[in-house]
Amino acid sequence: MDQWIAHIAHSVGTDPAIARLAVGHVFGFLLKRYPNGPADELIDGVPGSRAAIAEAEAAPRKKSLLSGVLGGMGGLMGGAKGDMLALTSELSALGLSTDQLKRLAHEIFGGAELVIGKEKLRVMTDPIPGLSQFLWPNG
């Protein structure tokens, strides 16, 4: 996982420790939404993923104006949109910009596709508003 995290950090333009926390937050989000299914397969297919999730869960929460607004909106909305806003809030609190978040999504889900395949990945991403269209704009 360390090489993948280093690649993500370089691509996103952030520190490897931040990239690891970001991956932990994203994988934790997927595991929460899809327990006992493709998320488990993905996480088990990337050694060190469970440790990254645990680190992200244990990390102190930083608040920024954007993360506070997104987190509050996520709580009000609930469901898939609310969960996605809460995740975005967590990632923004790590200091990642909108452009970095886009790059992060491409890197994480591109790697995930290599581990579990596009069909299983789409089972997880298609129900999340806007994510599937962002990842695969041409279908």
N, C-alpha and C positions, 0 to 999 in steps of 0.2 A: 504494500500500500504506500510505502514511503516514496517510491519513484512516481507513482500516480499523483500523489499529493504535491510533490515537487513540480510535476508537469502542470497541474491545475494552478498552483501558485504562480508559476511563471506566466501562464496564459492569461490569468485573471489580473496579474499585476499586484499581488499581495504576498504577505509573509506565509510560509508553509504552515505555521501554527494557526493562522486565521483560515487558511484553506482547509485544514483538517477539521476545525470546528464547523466550518460551513458544510463540509461533506457529512459530518456527524449529524448536524441539524436536518439536512435533506434526507439522509437515510432514516433518521428517527421519525421524521414526518411520514415517509413511505411505510415504515414498519407499523406505525400507529394506525394508518388508514387501511393497510392491507396485511394484517397479521395472518400467519399460516398460509401464505400463498407466494406469489412472485417476489414480494419484497423480501421474504425470508430467503428465498433462493438467491436473490441478488446479493444480499448481505452476507450469506454464507459463502458466496462465490468470490468475495473480495476480502482476503485475510486482513484482519485488523479493523473491520467495519464496526463490529460490536463495541470495541474499545473506543473508537471515534464517537459513536453514539453516546456512550457513557460519559466521555469527556465533555461533549456538547451539553448534555443534560446537567452536568455538575458545574459547568463554567458559570462564573458570576454574570448576571444579566446587566448589560450596559443599556442605558436609555438615551436615545437621541430624540429630537422633536419628531422626525419622520417615523422612527420606530414606535414612539408613543402613539402617534396618530394611527398608524397602520395596525398596531396591536389592539387599540381600542375599537377600531372599525371591525377588526376580525372577530372580536368578542361579540359585537352587536349583530354581525351577519350570521355567524354560525355556519355549519355545513362546510362544503368543499371550498366555497369562496372565503369563508371566515378562516378556515385552516390555512389556506394559501396566504392570506394577508398576515396571519400570525407568523408563518414561516418567513415571509418577506420581512417582517418586523425584526425577527431574530437575526436575519442575515444583514439587514441594514444596520443594526446595532453593532455588528462587527466592524463597521466602517466601510462596507462595500457600497459602491455607487450603483446606479441603475445599469450603466454599461457593464460594470463588473458582474452584476447579478445575471445579466444576459449571457455573458461569457461563461460564468460558472455553471449555469443550467446546461449550456451546450456541452461543456466538458464532462459534467457528472452524468448526464443522460446518454451522451455518446459512449462513455465508458460502460455504463449500465447495459446498453444495447449489445456491446461485445460480450458481456457476461451471460445475459439471459435471452438475448434475441429481441428483435423489434416487436414481435407479436405479444410476448409477455410484458414487455415494457409498456406497450400501448394499453394493455389492460389496466395498468396503474395510472397512466397519464391522460388517457382520453376523457375520463370523468372530471378532470380538473379543468375548470373553465379557462380557456385560452392557452393552456400549456401545450396540448397536442398540436395546435395550429402553429404555435411558436417553434416547436421542435421540428415538425415536419410540415412546412408550409405547402409542399406539393403533394401531400398525402402520403 
